[in-house]
Amino acid sequence: TGECRIIEGGDGIVLYGGSGNIIRNNIVYGSAGNGIRVVQDTAVSNTPNAIYNNTIYRNELSGIYTSAASNDMTIIKNNISYLNATRAGVPIAGGAASNNLT
């Protein structure tokens, strides 16, 4: 594990498909899109994707966003998401969100 700093550009971190992926311990800010975005979470092995312990702020859209194509296999937990411009801090179409500060 390391630290990832995303500054400016489109979406900060994008996870497109798959299962068992972990997005953790990142600082994402200043993106022109979403801070973290999950698209088509397929959950092939029934192992959920996990997004936790991230700080996401000052993005043009959401802090963390899962699309309508995602299913209930994304766990979004213990994130700090604030001052994101056009959407709520953690809007999700599928998945389970808990213990997030928005």
Secondary structure, DSSP 8 states (H G I E B T S, - for coil): ---EEEESSS-SEEEES-SS-EEESEEEES-SS-SEEEE----TTS--EEEES-EEES-SS-SEEE-TT--TTEEEES-EEE--SSS-SS-BSSSEEES-B-
